[in-house]
Amino acid sequence: VQLVVTVRRTTIEMPSKKKAKCKAKATKKAAAAAAEKAEKEELLDSLQSRCAKQEDALLEDAIKLAAAEKRALHANIELSKSLKELKIETKRLKDELIDAQMQLCLTDMVKKCT
């Protein structure tokens, strides 16, 4: 099969060997483009997979952090309750100490007067 090309009213016949060479070049270019496209798609898939894994890891870390914050808040509340109870107990003990000192003072005064 020969390729016939007409340029300015002049007909040039291209030998079938040259036509086959042109087709081979076109096929090589198409194959190279397809290979490059496949490589890019593979790279994109790989990046998307890595991104999804990182998102999953970040989500797990966020869940762990939220749980730790909840535990810390609960511990802080418990500490606040304990501190309040200790303050109440300290005030009660101070009041008892003052009462005992007053009793002792009164007892000493009664002994001195008698």
MDTraj code that builds the backbone (N, CA, C; nanometers):
import mdtraj as md
import numpy as np

residues = "VAL GLN LEU VAL VAL THR VAL ARG ARG THR THR ILE GLU MET PRO SER LYS LYS LYS ALA LYS CYS LYS ALA LYS ALA THR LYS LYS ALA ALA ALA ALA ALA ALA GLU LYS ALA GLU LYS GLU GLU LEU LEU ASP SER LEU GLN SER ARG CYS ALA LYS GLN GLU ASP ALA LEU LEU GLU ASP ALA ILE LYS LEU ALA ALA ALA GLU LYS ARG ALA LEU HIS ALA ASN ILE GLU LEU SER LYS SER LEU LYS GLU LEU LYS ILE GLU THR LYS ARG LEU LYS ASP GLU LEU ILE ASP ALA GLN MET GLN LEU CYS LEU THR ASP MET VAL LYS LYS CYS THR".split()
xyz = np.array([
    [0.0866, -0.1178, 0.0000],
    [0.0000, 0.0000, 0.0000],
    [0.0893, 0.1216, 0.0000],
    [0.0555, 0.2145, -0.0815],
    [0.1342, 0.3367, -0.0901],
    [0.0486, 0.4553, -0.0477],
    [0.1142, 0.5540, 0.0102],
    [0.0471, 0.6754, 0.0536],
    [0.0635, 0.7777, -0.0564],
    [-0.0448, 0.8422, -0.0910],
    [-0.0395, 0.9435, -0.1971],
    [-0.0682, 1.0778, -0.1321],
    [0.0231, 1.1749, -0.1528],
    [0.0089, 1.3087, -0.0968],
    [0.0101, 1.4072, -0.2120],
    [-0.0848, 1.4988, -0.2131],
    [-0.0898, 1.5993, -0.3190],
    [-0.0507, 1.7324, -0.2589],
    [0.0538, 1.7935, -0.3117],
    [0.1016, 1.9234, -0.2664],
    [0.1051, 2.0144, -0.3878],
    [0.0310, 2.1221, -0.3861],
    [0.0265, 2.2201, -0.4951],
    [0.0121, 2.1538, -0.6325],
    [-0.0855, 2.0781, -0.6433],
    [-0.1192, 2.0106, -0.7683],
    [-0.0133, 1.9124, -0.8159],
    [0.0784, 1.8812, -0.7252],
    [0.1786, 1.7831, -0.7612],
    [0.1535, 1.6602, -0.6756],
    [0.1451, 1.5487, -0.7339],
    [0.1202, 1.4263, -0.6607],
    [0.2518, 1.3564, -0.6370],
    [0.2748, 1.3271, -0.5053],
    [0.3964, 1.2565, -0.4694],
    [0.3527, 1.1267, -0.4048],
    [0.4100, 1.0213, -0.4493],
    [0.3778, 0.8921, -0.3904],
    [0.4853, 0.8553, -0.2895],
    [0.4393, 0.8231, -0.1678],
    [0.5322, 0.7864, -0.0622],
    [0.5396, 0.6351, -0.0583],
    [0.6596, 0.5829, -0.0570],
    [0.6729, 0.4374, -0.0529],
    [0.6142, 0.3809, 0.0772],
    [0.5691, 0.2578, 0.0714],
    [0.5053, 0.1968, 0.1863],
    [0.6027, 0.1783, 0.3027],
    [0.7321, 0.1711, 0.2754],
    [0.8322, 0.1573, 0.3808],
    [0.8354, 0.2824, 0.4678],
    [0.8313, 0.3976, 0.4015],
    [0.8341, 0.5242, 0.4729],
    [0.7048, 0.5410, 0.5538],
    [0.5934, 0.4980, 0.4955],
    [0.4646, 0.5050, 0.5637],
    [0.4673, 0.4193, 0.6899],
    [0.5256, 0.3034, 0.6807],
    [0.5365, 0.2134, 0.7954],
    [0.6225, 0.2763, 0.9044],
    [0.7290, 0.3471, 0.8609],
    [0.8160, 0.4148, 0.9565],
    [0.7390, 0.5233, 1.0315],
    [0.6572, 0.5994, 0.9600],
    [0.5764, 0.7051, 1.0212],
    [0.4774, 0.6450, 1.1213],
    [0.4148, 0.5349, 1.0805],
    [0.3205, 0.4680, 1.1693],
    [0.3910, 0.4163, 1.2944],
    [0.5119, 0.3629, 1.2779],
    [0.5890, 0.3107, 1.3913],
    [0.6234, 0.4240, 1.4879],
    [0.6628, 0.5398, 1.4311],
    [0.6932, 0.6551, 1.5168],
    [0.5692, 0.6981, 1.5952],
    [0.4572, 0.7042, 1.5256],
    [0.3325, 0.7439, 1.5906],
    [0.2955, 0.6436, 1.6995],
    [0.3140, 0.5145, 1.6700],
    [0.2832, 0.4107, 1.7674],
    [0.3745, 0.4222, 1.8881],
    [0.5043, 0.4493, 1.8647],
    [0.5984, 0.4664, 1.9758],
    [0.5589, 0.5853, 2.0631],
    [0.5212, 0.6956, 1.9974],
    [0.4816, 0.8154, 2.0735],
    [0.3563, 0.7871, 2.1557],
    [0.2615, 0.7174, 2.0943],
    [0.1379, 0.6851, 2.1651],
    [0.1666, 0.5915, 2.2829],
    [0.2555, 0.4947, 2.2615],
    [0.2912, 0.4013, 2.3685],
    [0.3625, 0.4743, 2.4816],
    [0.4517, 0.5652, 2.4456],
    [0.5235, 0.6435, 2.5470],
    [0.4255, 0.7313, 2.6256],
    [0.3318, 0.7931, 2.5551],
    [0.2327, 0.8770, 2.6220],
    [0.1449, 0.7928, 2.7141],
    [0.1055, 0.6755, 2.6685],
    [0.0225, 0.5867, 2.7506],
    [0.0997, 0.5400, 2.8743],
    [0.2280, 0.5086, 2.8544],
    [0.3101, 0.4646, 2.9676],
    [0.3270, 0.5779, 3.0688],
    [0.3496, 0.6979, 3.0172],
    [0.3645, 0.8140, 3.1062],
    [0.2343, 0.8405, 3.1825],
    [0.1214, 0.8278, 3.1138],
    [-0.0084, 0.8483, 3.1784],
    [-0.0308, 0.7424, 3.2867],
    [0.0021, 0.6178, 3.2565],
    [-0.0141, 0.5094, 3.3540],
    [0.0758, 0.5324, 3.4755],
    [0.1973, 0.5798, 3.4492],
    [0.2911, 0.6074, 3.5588],
    [0.2385, 0.7192, 3.6480],
    [0.1829, 0.8233, 3.5853],
    [0.1267, 0.9343, 3.6622],
    [0.0063, 0.8884, 3.7435],
    [-0.0787, 0.8048, 3.6839],
    [-0.1955, 0.7534, 3.7557],
    [-0.1532, 0.6669, 3.8739],
    [-0.0490, 0.5867, 3.8535],
    [0.0018, 0.5018, 3.9619],
    [0.0573, 0.5879, 4.0750],
    [0.1308, 0.6920, 4.0395],
    [0.1849, 0.7844, 4.1391],
    [0.0720, 0.8543, 4.2141],
    [-0.0295, 0.8977, 4.1421],
    [-0.1444, 0.9625, 4.2045],
    [-0.2145, 0.8675, 4.3002],
    [-0.2351, 0.7433, 4.2576],
    [-0.2978, 0.6436, 4.3450],
    [-0.2156, 0.6217, 4.4714],
    [-0.0840, 0.6145, 4.4545],
    [0.0056, 0.5947, 4.5686],
    [-0.0037, 0.7131, 4.6658],
    [-0.0041, 0.8341, 4.6111],
    [-0.0137, 0.9533, 4.6954],
    [-0.1479, 0.9597, 4.7671],
    [-0.2545, 0.9239, 4.6966],
    [-0.3874, 0.9242, 4.7590],
    [-0.3938, 0.8213, 4.8711],
    [-0.3332, 0.7065, 4.8504],
    [-0.3316, 0.6023, 4.9528],
    [-0.2548, 0.6496, 5.0763],
    [-0.1371, 0.7092, 5.0536],
    [-0.0577, 0.7600, 5.1659],
    [-0.1322, 0.8701, 5.2405],
    [-0.1990, 0.9557, 5.1645],
    [-0.2752, 1.0653, 5.2250],
    [-0.3886, 1.0092, 5.3111],
    [-0.4574, 0.9085, 5.2610],
    [-0.5670, 0.8473, 5.3370],
    [-0.5140, 0.7841, 5.4656],
    [-0.3981, 0.7177, 5.4573],
    [-0.3385, 0.6578, 5.5773],
    [-0.3021, 0.7650, 5.6794],
    [-0.2460, 0.8760, 5.6309],
    [-0.2091, 0.9847, 5.7219],
    [-0.3329, 1.0462, 5.7855],
    [-0.4401, 1.0600, 5.7077],
    [-0.5643, 1.1136, 5.7630],
    [-0.6181, 1.0203, 5.8713],
    [-0.6123, 0.8894, 5.8454],
    [-0.6577, 0.7926, 5.9456],
    [-0.5746, 0.8037, 6.0729],
    [-0.4428, 0.8161, 6.0564],
    [-0.3539, 0.8278, 6.1730],
    [-0.3840, 0.9563, 6.2504],
    [-0.4075, 1.0657, 6.1788],
    [-0.4401, 1.1925, 6.2452],
    [-0.5725, 1.1829, 6.3198],
    [-0.6679, 1.1150, 6.2589],
    [-0.7972, 1.0975, 6.3252],
    [-0.7829, 1.0151, 6.4528],
    [-0.7044, 0.9084, 6.4460],
    [-0.6789, 0.8271, 6.5658],
    [-0.6110, 0.9098, 6.6740],
    [-0.5124, 0.9904, 6.6339],
    [-0.4430, 1.0764, 6.7309],
    [-0.5393, 1.1775, 6.7930],
    [-0.6284, 1.2326, 6.7119],
    [-0.7255, 1.3297, 6.7630],
    [-0.8192, 1.2634, 6.8637],
    [-0.8607, 1.1405, 6.8352],
    [-0.9479, 1.0672, 6.9274],
    [-0.8746, 1.0400, 7.0589],
    [-0.7476, 0.9967, 7.0484],
    [-0.6685, 0.9707, 7.1692],
    [-0.6498, 1.0988, 7.2503],
    [-0.6241, 1.2095, 7.1813],
    [-0.6049, 1.3381, 7.2488],
    [-0.7329, 1.3812, 7.3197],
    [-0.8462, 1.3639, 7.2531],
    [-0.9735, 1.4010, 7.3152],
    [-0.9988, 1.3166, 7.4410],
    [-0.9672, 1.1877, 7.4327],
    [-0.9849, 1.1007, 7.5498],
    [-0.8916, 1.1434, 7.6628],
    [-0.7679, 1.1775, 7.6296],
    [-0.6721, 1.2216, 7.7319],
    [-0.7183, 1.3529, 7.7950],
    [-0.7704, 1.4438, 7.7130],
    [-0.8210, 1.5701, 7.7668],
    [-0.9397, 1.5456, 7.8598],
    [-1.0259, 1.4520, 7.8228],
    [-1.1407, 1.4195, 7.9073],
    [-1.0946, 1.3626, 8.0415],
    [-0.9937, 1.2727, 8.0365],
    [-0.9403, 1.2164, 8.1614],
    [-0.8768, 1.3260, 8.2467],
    [-0.8023, 1.4161, 8.1820],
    [-0.7366, 1.5246, 8.2557],
    [-0.8402, 1.6171, 8.3192],
    [-0.9463, 1.6457, 8.2466],
    [-1.0527, 1.7306, 8.3006],
    [-1.1183, 1.6631, 8.4207],
    [-1.1460, 1.5342, 8.4076],
    [-1.2071, 1.4596, 8.5187],
    [-1.1136, 1.4598, 8.6412],
    [-0.9850, 1.4386, 8.6171],
    [-0.8879, 1.4398, 8.7276],
    [-0.8819, 1.5783, 8.7918],
    [-0.8898, 1.6824, 8.7104],
    [-0.8865, 1.8189, 8.7625],
    [-1.0093, 1.8461, 8.8495],
    [-1.1241, 1.7981, 8.8043],
    [-1.2468, 1.8148, 8.8833],
    [-1.2325, 1.7426, 9.0175],
    [-1.1802, 1.6206, 9.0136],
    [-1.1602, 1.5441, 9.1380],
    [-1.0628, 1.6150, 9.2311],
    [-0.9559, 1.6708, 9.1752],
    [-0.8598, 1.7448, 9.2573],
    [-0.9237, 1.8685, 9.3191],
    [-1.0065, 1.9354, 9.2420],
    [-1.0752, 2.0540, 9.2947],
    [-1.1664, 2.0169, 9.4108],
    [-1.2385, 1.9050, 9.3949],
    [-1.3256, 1.8596, 9.5043],
    [-1.2432, 1.8269, 9.6286],
    [-1.1325, 1.7565, 9.6086],
    [-1.0462, 1.7196, 9.7213],
    [-0.9903, 1.8441, 9.7898],
    [-0.9477, 1.9412, 9.7097],
    [-0.8932, 2.0652, 9.7658],
    [-0.9994, 2.1389, 9.8476],
    [-1.1211, 2.1436, 9.7964],
    [-1.2296, 2.2097, 9.8690],
    [-1.2563, 2.1385, 10.0019],
    [-1.2576, 2.0055, 9.9977],
    [-1.2782, 1.9282, 10.1219],
    [-1.1658, 1.9529, 10.2212],
    [-1.0422, 1.9599, 10.1704],
    [-0.9282, 1.9872, 10.2594],
    [-0.9378, 2.1261, 10.3212],
    [-0.9809, 2.2242, 10.2443],
    [-0.9961, 2.3597, 10.2980],
    [-1.1015, 2.3618, 10.4079],
    [-1.2118, 2.2918, 10.3845],
    [-1.3178, 2.2849, 10.4858],
    [-1.2655, 2.2179, 10.6124],
    [-1.1942, 2.1069, 10.5959],
    [-1.1382, 2.0337, 10.7109],
    [-1.0359, 2.1195, 10.7846],
    [-0.9525, 2.1922, 10.7103],
    [-0.8526, 2.2799, 10.7729],
    [-0.9212, 2.3895, 10.8544],
    [-1.0248, 2.4490, 10.7984],
    [-1.0987, 2.5542, 10.8714],
    [-1.1609, 2.4960, 10.9985],
    [-1.2177, 2.3779, 10.9891],
    [-1.2786, 2.3139, 11.1062],
    [-1.1731, 2.2892, 11.2142],
    [-1.0562, 2.2381, 11.1712],
    [-0.9488, 2.2120, 11.2675],
    [-0.8974, 2.3409, 11.3314],
    [-0.8871, 2.4472, 11.2543],
    [-0.8448, 2.5760, 11.3094],
    [-0.9453, 2.6249, 11.4137],
    [-1.0736, 2.6111, 11.3768],
    [-1.1779, 2.6524, 11.4726],
    [-1.1697, 2.5706, 11.6014],
    [-1.1472, 2.4395, 11.5896],
    [-1.1335, 2.3542, 11.7080],
    [-1.0114, 2.3943, 11.7893],
    [-0.9026, 2.4280, 11.7213],
    [-0.7809, 2.4707, 11.7904],
    [-0.8056, 2.6001, 11.8672],
    [-0.8737, 2.6932, 11.8019],
    [-0.9040, 2.8202, 11.8707],
    [-0.9922, 2.7940, 11.9921],
    [-1.0917, 2.7085, 11.9755],
    [-1.1788, 2.6748, 12.0902],
    [-1.0985, 2.6097, 12.2034],
    [-1.0100, 2.5194, 12.1685],
    [-0.9283, 2.4514, 12.2707],
    [-0.8368, 2.5508, 12.3406],
    [-0.7797, 2.6444, 12.2648],
    [-0.6930, 2.7460, 12.3250],
    [-0.7733, 2.8355, 12.4200],
    [-0.8925, 2.8695, 12.3775],
    [-0.9791, 2.9529, 12.4634],
    [-1.0131, 2.8777, 12.5922],
    [-1.0449, 2.7508, 12.5808],
    [-1.0763, 2.6690, 12.6985],
    [-0.9568, 2.6631, 12.7924],
    [-0.8379, 2.6417, 12.7324],
    [-0.7164, 2.6350, 12.8131],
    [-0.6914, 2.7678, 12.8831],
    [-0.7107, 2.8766, 12.8133],
    [-0.6905, 3.0084, 12.8702],
    [-0.7894, 3.0333, 12.9846],
    [-0.9132, 2.9959, 12.9607],
    [-1.0154, 3.0120, 13.0657],
    [-0.9835, 2.9271, 13.1874],
    [-0.9374, 2.8058, 13.1612],
    [-0.9029, 2.7166, 13.2714],
    [-0.7868, 2.7773, 13.3509],
    [-0.6852, 2.8307, 13.2807],
    [-0.5721, 2.8944, 13.3493],
    [-0.6178, 3.0142, 13.4306],
    [-0.7089, 3.0923, 13.3779],
    [-0.7573, 3.2098, 13.4480],
    [-0.8362, 3.1706, 13.5762],
    [-0.9139, 3.0679, 13.5639],
    [-0.9916, 3.0215, 13.6806],
    [-0.8960, 2.9716, 13.7881],
    [-0.7899, 2.9013, 13.7517],
    [-0.6909, 2.8509, 13.8484],
    [-0.6192, 2.9668, 13.9168],
    [-0.5885, 3.0729, 13.8433],
    [-0.5176, 3.1857, 13.9008],
    [-0.6073, 3.2644, 13.9978],
    [-0.7317, 3.2684, 13.9619],
    [-0.8247, 3.3430, 14.0482],
    [-0.8581, 3.2672, 14.1763],
    [-0.8470, 3.1420, 14.1797],
    [-0.8835, 3.0659, 14.2988],
    [-0.7693, 3.0405, 14.3898],
])
top = md.Topology()
chain = top.add_chain()
for i, resn in enumerate(residues, 1):
    res = top.add_residue(resn, chain, resSeq=i)
    for name in ("N", "CA", "C"):
        top.add_atom(name, md.element.get_by_symbol(name[0]), res)
traj = md.Trajectory(xyz[None], top)
